[in-house]
Amino acid sequence: MSSIYYIKTSAVVLTPIPCYTDIVSKRNITISLDAEVARWARIKAAENDTSVSRMLADQLEQQMAQDTEYERAQTRFLSKPVRRLRTDNTPYPQRDALHER
């Protein structure tokens, strides 16, 4: 198994990962945190045996996945034809009838 190495070129870190055949491209970013927040983040990362950078990257990736899944669900819902619940002078259907329970 080859070892992981890092090559920095113009703020892009190329990281070959043994289990992948492609190179994963990563970007360095800088954030500003209050001193107390930064201290908490370093402690939390150490407790989880990771870096603050990896911890934040994981959180952002999770948020991105949730947003993407929400958008897909919304697109699926909005792509369905409109379903009229009632016509004039008729009562609304019962909940059980709508959800086929």
VMD Tcl script that builds the backbone (N, CA, C; Angstrom):
set m [mol new atoms 303]
animate dup $m
set s [atomselect $m all]
$s set {name element resname resid chain x y z} {
  {N N MET 1 A 0.860 -1.168 0.000}
  {CA C MET 1 A 0.000 0.000 0.000}
  {C C MET 1 A 0.906 1.231 0.000}
  {N N SER 2 A 0.608 2.171 -0.857}
  {CA C SER 2 A 1.423 3.385 -0.904}
  {C C SER 2 A 1.032 4.319 0.229}
  {N N SER 3 A 1.967 5.140 0.630}
  {CA C SER 3 A 1.676 6.073 1.705}
  {C C SER 3 A 1.006 7.317 1.149}
  {N N ILE 4 A 0.314 8.012 2.015}
  {CA C ILE 4 A -0.375 9.240 1.634}
  {C C ILE 4 A 0.640 10.373 1.652}
  {N N TYR 5 A 0.613 11.188 0.620}
  {CA C TYR 5 A 1.489 12.350 0.595}
  {C C TYR 5 A 0.705 13.550 0.103}
  {N N TYR 6 A 1.228 14.716 0.382}
  {CA C TYR 6 A 0.536 15.955 0.065}
  {C C TYR 6 A 1.407 16.789 -0.856}
  {N N ILE 7 A 0.798 17.352 -1.869}
  {CA C ILE 7 A 1.496 18.256 -2.773}
  {C C ILE 7 A 0.717 19.557 -2.772}
  {N N LYS 8 A 1.365 20.658 -2.400}
  {CA C LYS 8 A 0.678 21.949 -2.400}
  {C C LYS 8 A 1.094 22.720 -3.644}
  {N N THR 9 A 0.094 23.126 -4.413}
  {CA C THR 9 A 0.349 23.960 -5.579}
  {C C THR 9 A -0.740 25.005 -5.651}
  {N N SER 10 A -0.372 26.210 -5.583}
  {CA C SER 10 A -1.289 27.356 -5.650}
  {C C SER 10 A -2.573 27.134 -4.851}
  {N N ALA 11 A -2.433 26.841 -3.590}
  {CA C ALA 11 A -3.524 26.705 -2.619}
  {C C ALA 11 A -4.416 25.498 -2.864}
  {N N VAL 12 A -3.975 24.570 -3.716}
  {CA C VAL 12 A -4.715 23.338 -3.924}
  {C C VAL 12 A -3.878 22.200 -3.360}
  {N N VAL 13 A -4.473 21.376 -2.515}
  {CA C VAL 13 A -3.765 20.229 -1.958}
  {C C VAL 13 A -4.256 18.995 -2.695}
  {N N LEU 14 A -3.346 18.296 -3.350}
  {CA C LEU 14 A -3.686 17.062 -4.048}
  {C C LEU 14 A -3.304 15.906 -3.143}
  {N N THR 15 A -4.267 15.084 -2.802}
  {CA C THR 15 A -4.033 14.008 -1.853}
  {C C THR 15 A -4.368 12.667 -2.491}
  {N N PRO 16 A -3.362 11.893 -2.896}
  {CA C PRO 16 A -3.669 10.545 -3.377}
  {C C PRO 16 A -4.081 9.678 -2.194}
  {N N ILE 17 A -5.159 8.954 -2.335}
  {CA C ILE 17 A -5.633 8.082 -1.280}
  {C C ILE 17 A -5.577 6.659 -1.832}
  {N N PRO 18 A -4.943 5.737 -1.119}
  {CA C PRO 18 A -4.698 4.405 -1.656}
  {C C PRO 18 A -5.922 3.688 -2.197}
  {N N CYS 19 A -7.094 3.873 -1.597}
  {CA C CYS 19 A -8.261 3.130 -2.037}
  {C C CYS 19 A -8.953 3.763 -3.252}
  {N N TYR 20 A -8.494 4.937 -3.673}
  {CA C TYR 20 A -9.085 5.590 -4.831}
  {C C TYR 20 A -8.082 5.603 -5.973}
  {N N THR 21 A -8.599 5.572 -7.185}
  {CA C THR 21 A -7.706 5.642 -8.333}
  {C C THR 21 A -7.504 7.077 -8.785}
  {N N ASP 22 A -8.409 7.969 -8.416}
  {CA C ASP 22 A -8.302 9.376 -8.792}
  {C C ASP 22 A -7.717 10.182 -7.643}
  {N N ILE 23 A -7.190 11.351 -7.966}
  {CA C ILE 23 A -6.666 12.253 -6.948}
  {C C ILE 23 A -7.798 13.146 -6.465}
  {N N VAL 24 A -7.915 13.289 -5.158}
  {CA C VAL 24 A -8.948 14.128 -4.553}
  {C C VAL 24 A -8.383 15.535 -4.429}
  {N N SER 25 A -9.070 16.506 -4.981}
  {CA C SER 25 A -8.609 17.889 -4.930}
  {C C SER 25 A -9.240 18.587 -3.738}
  {N N LYS 26 A -8.411 19.242 -2.948}
  {CA C LYS 26 A -8.910 19.963 -1.779}
  {C C LYS 26 A -8.413 21.395 -1.838}
  {N N ARG 27 A -9.186 22.294 -1.279}
  {CA C ARG 27 A -8.824 23.709 -1.216}
  {C C ARG 27 A -8.605 24.114 0.228}
  {N N ASN 28 A -7.587 24.891 0.454}
  {CA C ASN 28 A -7.366 25.462 1.782}
  {C C ASN 28 A -8.202 26.719 1.913}
  {N N ILE 29 A -8.842 26.897 3.062}
  {CA C ILE 29 A -9.566 28.128 3.343}
  {C C ILE 29 A -9.147 28.616 4.721}
  {N N THR 30 A -9.369 29.863 4.975}
  {CA C THR 30 A -9.058 30.449 6.271}
  {C C THR 30 A -10.348 30.940 6.887}
  {N N ILE 31 A -10.549 30.635 8.172}
  {CA C ILE 31 A -11.723 31.128 8.879}
  {C C ILE 31 A -11.264 31.878 10.119}
  {N N SER 32 A -12.096 32.763 10.588}
  {CA C SER 32 A -11.818 33.501 11.822}
  {C C SER 32 A -12.821 33.081 12.882}
  {N N LEU 33 A -12.297 32.741 14.060}
  {CA C LEU 33 A -13.145 32.312 15.166}
  {C C LEU 33 A -12.813 33.117 16.408}
  {N N ASP 34 A -13.789 33.284 17.276}
  {CA C ASP 34 A -13.512 33.855 18.585}
  {C C ASP 34 A -12.551 32.919 19.310}
  {N N ALA 35 A -11.749 33.449 20.186}
  {CA C ALA 35 A -10.748 32.662 20.900}
  {C C ALA 35 A -11.389 31.491 21.647}
  {N N GLU 36 A -12.518 31.749 22.291}
  {CA C GLU 36 A -13.189 30.694 23.051}
  {C C GLU 36 A -13.684 29.575 22.136}
  {N N VAL 37 A -14.214 29.951 20.982}
  {CA C VAL 37 A -14.703 28.952 20.020}
  {C C VAL 37 A -13.529 28.146 19.476}
  {N N ALA 38 A -12.427 28.814 19.147}
  {CA C ALA 38 A -11.251 28.123 18.627}
  {C C ALA 38 A -10.708 27.132 19.656}
  {N N ARG 39 A -10.668 27.537 20.910}
  {CA C ARG 39 A -10.180 26.647 21.980}
  {C C ARG 39 A -11.088 25.435 22.108}
  {N N TRP 40 A -12.394 25.675 22.120}
  {CA C TRP 40 A -13.351 24.570 22.203}
  {C C TRP 40 A -13.173 23.625 21.029}
  {N N ALA 41 A -13.008 24.166 19.820}
  {CA C ALA 41 A -12.854 23.331 18.614}
  {C C ALA 41 A -11.591 22.473 18.706}
  {N N ARG 42 A -10.496 23.032 19.178}
  {CA C ARG 42 A -9.259 22.255 19.314}
  {C C ARG 42 A -9.437 21.120 20.318}
  {N N ILE 43 A -10.103 21.411 21.439}
  {CA C ILE 43 A -10.344 20.384 22.455}
  {C C ILE 43 A -11.253 19.288 21.900}
  {N N LYS 44 A -12.332 19.690 21.248}
  {CA C LYS 44 A -13.284 18.729 20.687}
  {C C LYS 44 A -12.609 17.855 19.636}
  {N N ALA 45 A -11.796 18.456 18.786}
  {CA C ALA 45 A -11.081 17.689 17.762}
  {C C ALA 45 A -10.119 16.698 18.412}
  {N N ALA 46 A -9.411 17.126 19.446}
  {CA C ALA 46 A -8.471 16.237 20.140}
  {C C ALA 46 A -9.213 15.068 20.796}
  {N N GLU 47 A -10.361 15.345 21.385}
  {CA C GLU 47 A -11.161 14.283 21.996}
  {C C GLU 47 A -11.575 13.233 20.974}
  {N N ASN 48 A -11.775 13.661 19.737}
  {CA C ASN 48 A -12.193 12.762 18.660}
  {C C ASN 48 A -11.020 12.279 17.817}
  {N N ASP 49 A -9.805 12.565 18.284}
  {CA C ASP 49 A -8.587 12.125 17.608}
  {C C ASP 49 A -8.560 12.563 16.140}
  {N N THR 50 A -8.862 13.824 15.919}
  {CA C THR 50 A -8.855 14.387 14.567}
  {C C THR 50 A -8.362 15.822 14.645}
  {N N SER 51 A -8.331 16.488 13.520}
  {CA C SER 51 A -7.934 17.894 13.492}
  {C C SER 51 A -9.175 18.778 13.396}
  {N N VAL 52 A -9.000 20.034 13.722}
  {CA C VAL 52 A -10.108 20.980 13.583}
  {C C VAL 52 A -10.514 21.056 12.117}
  {N N SER 53 A -9.536 21.049 11.234}
  {CA C SER 53 A -9.813 21.110 9.802}
  {C C SER 53 A -10.671 19.924 9.357}
  {N N ARG 54 A -10.294 18.701 9.758}
  {CA C ARG 54 A -11.053 17.501 9.379}
  {C C ARG 54 A -12.445 17.522 10.001}
  {N N MET 55 A -12.520 17.982 11.265}
  {CA C MET 55 A -13.809 18.052 11.947}
  {C C MET 55 A -14.760 19.007 11.214}
  {N N LEU 56 A -14.267 20.169 10.829}
  {CA C LEU 56 A -15.101 21.130 10.099}
  {C C LEU 56 A -15.461 20.608 8.711}
  {N N ALA 57 A -14.494 19.971 8.046}
  {CA C ALA 57 A -14.764 19.415 6.715}
  {C C ALA 57 A -15.865 18.362 6.796}
  {N N ASP 58 A -15.806 17.496 7.808}
  {CA C ASP 58 A -16.849 16.477 7.982}
  {C C ASP 58 A -18.216 17.108 8.207}
  {N N GLN 59 A -18.266 18.141 9.054}
  {CA C GLN 59 A -19.533 18.828 9.321}
  {C C GLN 59 A -20.094 19.475 8.053}
  {N N LEU 60 A -19.238 20.117 7.297}
  {CA C LEU 60 A -19.685 20.774 6.064}
  {C C LEU 60 A -20.145 19.750 5.028}
  {N N GLU 61 A -19.448 18.625 4.938}
  {CA C GLU 61 A -19.856 17.578 4.005}
  {C C GLU 61 A -21.214 17.001 4.388}
  {N N GLN 62 A -21.447 16.814 5.681}
  {CA C GLN 62 A -22.753 16.332 6.145}
  {C C GLN 62 A -23.855 17.318 5.793}
  {N N GLN 63 A -23.591 18.601 6.035}
  {CA C GLN 63 A -24.586 19.632 5.726}
  {C C GLN 63 A -24.881 19.672 4.229}
  {N N MET 64 A -23.837 19.545 3.419}
  {CA C MET 64 A -24.012 19.553 1.968}
  {C C MET 64 A -24.856 18.355 1.524}
  {N N ALA 65 A -24.600 17.185 2.103}
  {CA C ALA 65 A -25.372 15.990 1.757}
  {C C ALA 65 A -26.835 16.153 2.153}
  {N N GLN 66 A -27.084 16.725 3.333}
  {CA C GLN 66 A -28.466 16.947 3.772}
  {C C GLN 66 A -29.176 17.923 2.849}
  {N N ASP 67 A -28.489 19.008 2.490}
  {CA C ASP 67 A -29.094 19.991 1.588}
  {C C ASP 67 A -29.393 19.369 0.235}
  {N N THR 68 A -28.468 18.566 -0.274}
  {CA C THR 68 A -28.654 17.926 -1.570}
  {C C THR 68 A -29.838 16.968 -1.524}
  {N N GLU 69 A -29.941 16.179 -0.469}
  {CA C GLU 69 A -31.055 15.237 -0.333}
  {C C GLU 69 A -32.380 15.985 -0.204}
  {N N TYR 70 A -32.398 17.096 0.530}
  {CA C TYR 70 A -33.612 17.894 0.668}
  {C C TYR 70 A -34.050 18.426 -0.695}
  {N N GLU 71 A -33.081 18.930 -1.465}
  {CA C GLU 71 A -33.408 19.461 -2.789}
  {C C GLU 71 A -33.948 18.367 -3.705}
  {N N ARG 72 A -33.387 17.158 -3.627}
  {CA C ARG 72 A -33.885 16.044 -4.440}
  {C C ARG 72 A -35.311 15.684 -4.044}
  {N N ALA 73 A -35.565 15.637 -2.735}
  {CA C ALA 73 A -36.910 15.310 -2.260}
  {C C ALA 73 A -37.907 16.377 -2.694}
  {N N GLN 74 A -37.496 17.628 -2.611}
  {CA C GLN 74 A -38.369 18.721 -3.030}
  {C C GLN 74 A -38.661 18.623 -4.522}
  {N N THR 75 A -37.652 18.328 -5.315}
  {CA C THR 75 A -37.836 18.192 -6.763}
  {C C THR 75 A -38.784 17.043 -7.076}
  {N N ARG 76 A -38.611 15.901 -6.376}
  {CA C ARG 76 A -39.517 14.762 -6.585}
  {C C ARG 76 A -40.958 15.146 -6.253}
  {N N PHE 77 A -41.140 15.835 -5.136}
  {CA C PHE 77 A -42.489 16.213 -4.714}
  {C C PHE 77 A -43.117 17.184 -5.721}
  {N N LEU 78 A -42.357 18.196 -6.123}
  {CA C LEU 78 A -42.903 19.204 -7.026}
  {C C LEU 78 A -43.105 18.685 -8.446}
  {N N SER 79 A -42.452 17.579 -8.795}
  {CA C SER 79 A -42.611 17.030 -10.141}
  {C C SER 79 A -43.891 16.202 -10.277}
  {N N LYS 80 A -44.515 15.858 -9.155}
  {CA C LYS 80 A -45.759 15.087 -9.201}
  {C C LYS 80 A -46.904 15.990 -9.652}
  {N N PRO 81 A -47.885 15.418 -10.327}
  {CA C PRO 81 A -49.027 16.237 -10.749}
  {C C PRO 81 A -49.815 16.741 -9.533}
  {N N VAL 82 A -50.437 17.881 -9.716}
  {CA C VAL 82 A -51.249 18.469 -8.652}
  {C C VAL 82 A -52.451 17.569 -8.410}
  {N N ARG 83 A -52.748 17.321 -7.170}
  {CA C ARG 83 A -53.875 16.455 -6.794}
  {C C ARG 83 A -54.914 17.292 -6.072}
  {N N ARG 84 A -56.034 17.446 -6.700}
  {CA C ARG 84 A -57.114 18.212 -6.075}
  {C C ARG 84 A -57.727 17.392 -4.951}
  {N N LEU 85 A -57.895 18.012 -3.813}
  {CA C LEU 85 A -58.464 17.312 -2.663}
  {C C LEU 85 A -59.982 17.284 -2.695}
  {N N ARG 86 A -60.532 18.270 -3.340}
  {CA C ARG 86 A -61.990 18.292 -3.418}
  {C C ARG 86 A -62.415 19.155 -4.586}
  {N N THR 87 A -63.662 18.987 -4.997}
  {CA C THR 87 A -64.273 19.865 -5.992}
  {C C THR 87 A -65.262 20.755 -5.256}
  {N N ASP 88 A -65.828 21.677 -5.947}
  {CA C ASP 88 A -66.793 22.572 -5.312}
  {C C ASP 88 A -67.931 21.786 -4.660}
  {N N ASN 89 A -68.316 22.232 -3.484}
  {CA C ASN 89 A -69.449 21.669 -2.735}
  {C C ASN 89 A -69.263 20.219 -2.310}
  {N N THR 90 A -68.040 19.730 -2.216}
  {CA C THR 90 A -67.807 18.383 -1.686}
  {C C THR 90 A -66.881 18.508 -0.477}
  {N N PRO 91 A -67.017 17.630 0.488}
  {CA C PRO 91 A -66.154 17.710 1.675}
  {C C PRO 91 A -64.729 17.230 1.360}
  {N N TYR 92 A -63.811 17.677 2.190}
  {CA C TYR 92 A -62.437 17.183 2.064}
  {C C TYR 92 A -62.401 15.703 2.413}
  {N N PRO 93 A -61.530 14.941 1.800}
  {CA C PRO 93 A -61.430 13.507 2.140}
  {C C PRO 93 A -60.869 13.322 3.551}
  {N N GLN 94 A -61.143 12.181 4.136}
  {CA C GLN 94 A -60.603 11.846 5.447}
  {C C GLN 94 A -59.100 11.586 5.323}
  {N N ARG 95 A -58.377 11.831 6.410}
  {CA C ARG 95 A -56.922 11.681 6.420}
  {C C ARG 95 A -56.496 10.259 6.047}
  {N N ASP 96 A -57.180 9.267 6.600}
  {CA C ASP 96 A -56.832 7.883 6.327}
  {C C ASP 96 A -56.971 7.549 4.834}
  {N N ALA 97 A -57.972 8.132 4.195}
  {CA C ALA 97 A -58.158 7.892 2.780}
  {C C ALA 97 A -57.014 8.500 1.957}
  {N N LEU 98 A -56.519 9.635 2.386}
  {CA C LEU 98 A -55.420 10.273 1.662}
  {C C LEU 98 A -54.110 9.512 1.798}
  {N N HIS 99 A -53.864 8.955 2.964}
  {CA C HIS 99 A -52.588 8.301 3.234}
  {C C HIS 99 A -52.655 6.785 3.153}
  {N N GLU 100 A -53.805 6.247 2.770}
  {CA C GLU 100 A -53.999 4.816 2.572}
  {C C GLU 100 A -53.406 3.988 3.710}
  {N N ARG 101 A -53.894 4.237 4.906}
  {CA C ARG 101 A -53.381 3.500 6.075}
  {C C ARG 101 A -54.189 2.287 6.358}
}
mol reanalyze $m
mol bondsrecalc $m
mol representation Tube
mol addrep $m
